[in-house]
Amino acid sequence: MWVPGSKSLRISILAAWTDTVLGLLAVRAIAPRVPVTLELDVDLVEEIRDVDTVYFVGRSLKVGKSVLVTSIEFHTREGDSLGVGHSLFMAAPDPGISMPAGNWAIDRFAARRGSLTEPFADAAGCTRPETGSAMLPCASHLLNSSKTLNGGLLGLVVEEAALSADPNGRPLVSMQLHYLKPVRGGPAIATAIVRRCLGEVEVRDASTGALAIVATTRSLTGGETEEREVRQPGEPLDEVTPVSI
């Protein structure tokens, strides 16, 4: 779960959990309508290092007729804040799709399903074809119930592109994702430009060329972290340490 070449937690891990946890709240709030993610953001207090477990609490801020606003807070075992996130959902416009009401979606996550045994990007098949670019395939285990790439996991291809475009591969402390279209055929191709600590990222569906996500990222400034080696495409990590989260 670490940023390559560091011992810092990936922000895309938190983005995936933000989409999952807040998506569960959205399902409970607006079922039988199906929620669709419009926006998602994660902002950290600082780089997350030397933390073995991250706790999070999600809540609904506003439940409207067509839009749901949610938030999440990340904290340590002792209760110290690590960061916050938000997600904006809308009800799917297609009246022909629906899902059952109740807590069934949340109940599905009541039991632990196992641990991550390889680097997050490798498990997802996310690669860096060239500097400033990353690619995520439409593999079956990455799809949602609509058979499109999971919205939370798309934060990984955004992060990988931003890390690749940064000569120092500095961990990200902020990420904002604006969803325009789902990625159906794939793969998802992200391209990034990083100026100082600010990154601009676009994600397109390679099968159609359609723009799927526009995103901004912010990395640690030079004074907040030491310079580190950047993992190159295909280069194995020297060590993989399991992290509970």
N, C-alpha and C positions, 0 to 999 in steps of 0.2 A: 504493500500500500504506500510505499515511499516514493517520492520524486526521485528519478534516476540520478545516481551519484550523490545522494544525500540521505539523511535520516529524518526527513520532513514528510508529514502526511500529505498525500495528494489532495488538492482541492476538489478534483473530480470524484473522489470517493464520497466527499461530503455532498457534492451536487447530486450524485446518484441517490444517496439516502434522503436528501431533501425532496427529490421528486417522488421517491417511494413513500416516505412517511406522510407528506402533505397530500400525495395522491390518494392515500388510504382515507384521509379525512375528507377529501373531496368526494370520493365514492359514497361515503356514509352520509354526506350532507345533501347531495343532489340526486342520488339514485331515485328512480330508475334511469335518469339521464346519465349519459357517459361523459366524464370530464376529459377535456383536452387542455394540455399545458400551453399557455400563451407566453409566459415569461417566468424565468427562474434566476435567482441571484444568490450568491454566497459571499459573505464578507467576513474575514477573519481579523481578530484583534492583532495577531502577529503569526509568524510561522509556527506551526504546531510540531514541536519536537519534544522528545523525552516524555511522551504521554502514552501509557499503555492501553487506555480505554477512553473512548469519547462517548459521552452521554448526550442525548438530544431529546427535546420536548417540542412537539408540534401543536399548533392550535389554529383554529379558524378565526380570522379577524372580521370578515364580513361575508355573509351568505346572501347574495342577491338572486334575482330571478334567472339571470343568465351568467353571472360572473361570481367567482368565489376567490377571496383573498385570504391567504394563509401565511403563517410565519413559523420559523423553527429557531431554537436556540441550542447551541452546542456548548457543553461545559465539561469540566473535569470531575473526577470522583468527589473532590472536595467542594465542588460547586462554583469554581472559578470559570468565568465566561471565556470561551474560545472564539466565539463568533456567532453570527446570525445569518439567516437565510429567509427568503420569501418566494412564494410562487403564486402566480395568477392563473386561474383555470376558467374555462368557459364550458358550457354544455355543448356537446357535439350537435351541429346543426341538423344532422340526419335523424329524423324522427323514427326511422326504421330500426335503429340500434338502441338497445337498452340493457340494463343489468339489474339483478335483484337488489332490493334494499336490505338493510341490516348491517351487522358487524362482521359478516363473513370475510370481507377483504382483510380486515385487521386480524381476525382470528387465524388466517393463513400464516401469519408471521409469528405466532405465539411460540413456536418451537424452533430451536436452533437447527439449521440445516447443514452445518459443516463450516470448515475454515478455508480461506483462500490459500492455496498451496503453491502458487506461482505468481510472478509479478502481474499486477492488475491489467496492464496493457497487453501482456502476452496472453493472458487468459481470454481477453476479448478479441485478440487477433489484430490489435491496433498497431500500425507500423508508420514509419516516417520515410516516405519515398525519396524526399529531398529536403534540403534545409527550408524551414518555414512551412512545411506541409506535413499533413498526417492523413491516414486513411483508415476507416473502420468498415469492415464488411457487413453485409446484411445476413449474418449467420443466424440460423434458426434460434439459438439460445439467447440472442440479443434482441429478438423481436417482442413486441407487445401483443395484446389481444387483437389489435387491428392489423397485424402482420406488417408493421412498420418498425423501424429502428426505435428502441426505447429512448424516450426523450432525456431521461436522466443520464444514460450512458453516453449520449452525444457530448456531454461535458468532457469526456475523456479525449475525444478527437480534437476538441477545442484546446484543451490543456496541452496535449502533445504538440500541436502545431505552434502554440505560443512558446513552449519550452524550446522547441527546435529553432525558432526564429531568434531566440535570445542567446547570444554568444556564451553567456555564463550559465544558462539553464537554471535561472533562479526560480525557486518555488513561487507559486502564485498565492496571493493573499486576498484576491477579489476576482469574481467572475460574474458577468451578467449575460444571460442568454435570452434572445428574443426569437421565438419560434414563428417561422413564416409558412413552411410547408413540411409535411412529413417526408422522411426518406423511405421510399418504397422499394426501388430497384437496387440502389446502391452501386458500389460502396459510397459511403459518405466521405467526401474529400474536403479537408479543412486547409485553408491557407491563411497565414498570419503575417502581420507586419508589427514589429515591436520597436517603439521609440522610447528610449530610456526605460521606464518601468511600465509604460502603457502599451497594451497590445490591442490590435484590431484584427478580428478573425471572421472569415466567412466560411460557411459550410454549404456545400452543394451536393445534390444527388447526382452522382456521375452518370446514372442511366438516362437522365433527362437534361442535366445541366441546370436544373431549377435551384434557385437560392433557397435553402432550407432554414438556415440560422444566421443571424448576425450577432456577434458577441464582442464584448470588451473584457479585457483582463488587466490586472495590475499585479506586478511582481514586487518582491522585496527590492528596496533601493540598495545601491552599492554599499552603503554604510551599515546595513542591517545584517549582512551575511557575508561569509567569506567566499572567495571565488572557488568554484568547484569544477571538477571535470564533468563533461557532458557525455552521457551514454549515446553512442552512435547506433544507427539502425542495425539490428542483427547482433549487436555486441551483448554478450551475456552479463548479468550482474555478478559481481564477485561473491555476494552473499545474499541470501533471501531469509529474512527474519519474519516469522509469522507475527501478525499484530491483531489483537482482539479489538473489535470496534462495534 
